[in-house]
């Protein structure tokens, strides 16, 4: 088998490979070739998270690589292998779209090729036998050859509930690897920044129009009104950090900006 001829530190994929995989999974989901299971009730219309790693491995990775000769996905694409720069550690609970988007967004500068276990290991092989000796496992060898470790968190729980992830973290720390945590790209960043600035400006204008020349609020007790404005500003901004990123968090940030502008005005 090909994975016996190529050392584990060369079982790697590129950024382009990950982009192509994301597109391929979407095609398979749309065509019904990848479907929800009892273990993974993903939404076929979702383009943010997608089916998890177990589902993608069972319904795409294993069948495709089996037909190609039972090598790993990485060696199917690059039979001679690619030298490992980046080791990706994750817990398999995350959706494939989420995983790929986080890795691509957080890919370390200078890294070219990444070891990702679900793509790097030959999934049709006896994985238990492959990792029976942790120090001699493909994980350990690829991590030793890499310069960077990228930790991919998920919304379901800590990746360190898996013993292998904890072991990989121990090895990376012991070997002084550059360790970073992957995150999703901020969607429509500048649009949201502009909206927050506009809301702050609106609040400033309203605040200025409702105060007298001495800065006191017209028709009300100045201290009460000012205290209420400050409290509301902090409340909105604090609340925005406690909810899932999305429309609700943006609305809270905009409201906080409005109240901050009001206070400053």
Secondary structure, 3 states (H helix, E strand, C coil): CHHHHCCHHHCCECHHHHHHHHHHHHHHHHHCCCCCCCCCCCCCCCCCCCCEHHHHHHHHHHHHHHHHCCCCHHHHHCCCCCCCCEEEECCCCCEHHHHHHHHHHHCCCCCCCEEEHHHHCCCCCCHHHHCCCHHHCHHHHHHHHCCEEEECCCCCCCHHHCHHHHHHHHHHHHCCCEEEECCCCCCCHHHHHHHHHHHHHHHHHHHHHCECCCCCECCCCHHHHHHHHHHHHHHHHHHHCCCCCCHHHHHHHHHHHHHHHHHHC
